[in-house]
Amino acid sequence: MSQSLGIIGYDFVEFYVGSAKMCAYWHAKAMGLKITGYSGPETGVRDRVSYLLTNNKIKFVVTSAIKPSNYEISSFVQKHGDGVKRWALHVKDVKKAYDIALKNGGIPSRTPKKYENESGYVEEAALKLYDDAEIVFINRDNYKGIFRPGFGEPIQKINIECEPTGLIEVDHIVGNVRVNEMNLWANYLNETLNFETFIEFGEGDISTKYSALLSKVVRSKEGAPVKNPINEPFEGMKKSQIEEYIDEYVGSGIQHVAITTDNIMKTIDAMRKNGVEFLTTPPETYYQMLKEKGIKITEDVAELKKYGILCDLEGKGYLLQLFTKPISDRPTFFYEIIQRREGAEGFGQGNFQALFESIERDQMLRGNFDKE
Ligand SMILES: [Fe+2]
């Protein structure tokens, strides 16, 4: 019986980007998040700038280097472009979680440390993940201030008008890895974090006429709402979208973060009005098939079609989802918007074909579809 790490749930996700200010503005305007924290020279941090963006339980941080000496951030962005540097798990006891994780094979990235100021302290430690990412353990039970020491109220007077999007919390975080790395990282998360493999998509499960991938979903065994799918490319006629990611990101890393809503039509409508680009809508036949399956869903299929929302009926309940186009310059990181209905536990396997065909159309436009 493996020891519990005391995982409560996801905490924050931090991106390293070229310009934190621009990226924060986009998240506020397009995603409807609020800029609720800031860290930079004015708060005593001299080599980087970070903005905290929040809504309901969502905590995203966008950070950029403001000195060439900050090699950690600038080298990450130079190599990968804008991307997720770390995602954090809220744990009851950082040192305990870290010690157990290390004993179980976790690769250390940062040893447990207290970050203190007049508002109290935050404890953090981190493990290595994929090529250049980190899993952070965090506890801020003893901290009354904004986010963590080094952060304060945003000093910028940016008045951003947008349609409210109603985004609630992180549902799952997905990694893309190289051929033969999926099992390595799935085992790593399972052993280190007391996770288990929950769903497996093998050869032939996820493929279009042209390309394919393998996927495993691991989740916390401790009942915490933490799920991490891991994808690897699989041999097909054309280049797998996972291979495109690996080439363009220059390594393995985080592919997408899925965020929940309790009214996906409203959310997608608002995000479209705010200027978010989504993957192209599936063909008419997709919605025809939904109707023909005759399964009862609360939503009107014509409405789903209007907003281009996908609906997956696999397993228990059903889920509604939609994927944005890559949010930055490289075809790498994107967001998923998801609404789970009636206890749906899946990840949209029934939609993979429609989704991948849509990605393939974009891949073709980028000239990344044919193998070299
Ligand atoms: Fe997903």
Residues whose N, C-alpha, C, O or C-beta is under 5 A from the ligand:
A	BS01	LIG	A258 E336 F347
